[in-house]
C-alpha cells in the first residue's frame, strides 16, 4: 500500500467517524431535549397532583361538615 493510498484510507475512515460523531451528537441533542421536556412535564404533573390532592381534602372536609350538620338537624329520639 502506497503512502497516498494510506492517507486516502485514513481520510475516508476519518470521514466515516465524523459522520458517526455528528449522528451521535444529533441523537444526544434530541435526547437531551426530550429529557428536558419530560422533566418539565413531570414537574407539572407533580404540581397538578398536589393541587388535586388539596382539592380532594377540602371537598372531604366540606362533606364531613355537611354530614355533621345534617346529623345535628335530625330529631333526637
C-alpha contacts under 8 A as a table, 3 or more apart, distances in Angstrom:
res1	aa1	res2	aa2	distance
1	X	5	X	6.13
1	X	6	X	6.62
2	X	5	X	5.18
2	X	6	X	6.29
3	X	6	X	5.04
3	X	7	X	6.18
4	X	7	X	5.14
4	X	8	X	6.13
5	X	8	X	5.01
5	X	9	X	6.03
6	X	9	X	5.08
6	X	10	X	6.04
7	X	10	X	4.99
7	X	11	X	6.04
8	X	11	X	5.08
8	X	12	X	6.16
9	X	12	X	5.02
9	X	13	X	6.13
10	X	13	X	5.01
10	X	14	X	6.09
11	X	14	X	5.00
11	X	15	X	6.11
12	X	15	X	5.03
12	X	16	X	6.26
13	X	16	X	5.11
13	X	17	X	6.17
14	X	17	X	4.97
14	X	18	X	5.96
15	X	18	X	4.98
15	X	19	X	6.21
16	X	19	X	5.16
16	X	20	X	6.25
17	X	20	X	5.03
17	X	21	X	6.03
18	X	21	X	5.01
18	X	22	X	6.10
19	X	22	X	5.07
19	X	23	X	6.21
20	X	23	X	5.09
20	X	24	X	6.14
21	X	24	X	4.99
21	X	25	X	6.08
22	X	25	X	5.04
22	X	26	X	6.13
23	X	26	X	5.03
23	X	27	X	6.14
24	X	27	X	5.02
24	X	28	X	6.00
25	X	28	X	4.89
25	X	29	X	6.13
26	X	29	X	5.20
26	X	30	X	6.13
27	X	30	X	5.02
27	X	31	X	6.00
28	X	31	X	5.11
28	X	32	X	5.91
29	X	32	X	5.02
29	X	33	X	6.13
30	X	33	X	5.25
30	X	34	X	6.18
31	X	34	X	4.91
31	X	35	X	5.92
32	X	35	X	5.01
32	X	36	X	6.13
33	X	36	X	5.01
33	X	37	X	6.12
34	X	37	X	5.01
34	X	38	X	6.08
35	X	38	X	5.04
35	X	39	X	6.15
36	X	39	X	5.13
36	X	40	X	6.24
37	X	40	X	5.15
37	X	41	X	6.15
38	X	41	X	4.98
38	X	42	X	5.96
39	X	42	X	4.96
39	X	43	X	6.09
40	X	43	X	5.11
40	X	44	X	6.19
41	X	44	X	5.05
41	X	45	X	6.11
42	X	45	X	5.06
42	X	46	X	6.10
43	X	46	X	5.10
43	X	47	X	6.20
44	X	47	X	5.11
44	X	48	X	6.07
45	X	48	X	4.92
45	X	49	X	5.94
46	X	49	X	5.07
46	X	50	X	6.25
47	X	50	X	5.19
47	X	51	X	6.26
48	X	51	X	5.02
48	X	52	X	6.13
49	X	52	X	5.05
49	X	53	X	6.08
50	X	53	X	5.11
50	X	54	X	6.17
51	X	54	X	5.10
51	X	55	X	6.19
52	X	55	X	4.99
52	X	56	X	6.01
53	X	56	X	5.00
53	X	57	X	6.17
54	X	57	X	5.13
54	X	58	X	6.23
55	X	58	X	5.09
55	X	59	X	6.16
56	X	59	X	5.11
56	X	60	X	6.06
57	X	60	X	4.96
57	X	61	X	6.22
58	X	61	X	5.19
58	X	62	X	6.23
59	X	62	X	5.03
59	X	63	X	6.15
60	X	63	X	5.20
60	X	64	X	6.14
61	X	64	X	5.02
61	X	65	X	6.08
62	X	65	X	5.04
62	X	66	X	6.17
63	X	66	X	5.01
63	X	67	X	6.14
64	X	67	X	5.09
64	X	68	X	6.20
65	X	68	X	5.06
65	X	69	X	6.23
66	X	69	X	5.05
66	X	70	X	6.10
67	X	70	X	5.01
67	X	71	X	6.12
68	X	71	X	5.12
68	X	72	X	6.21
69	X	72	X	4.98
69	X	73	X	6.35
70	X	73	X	5.07
70	X	74	X	6.58
71	X	74	X	5.28
72	X	75	X	7.97
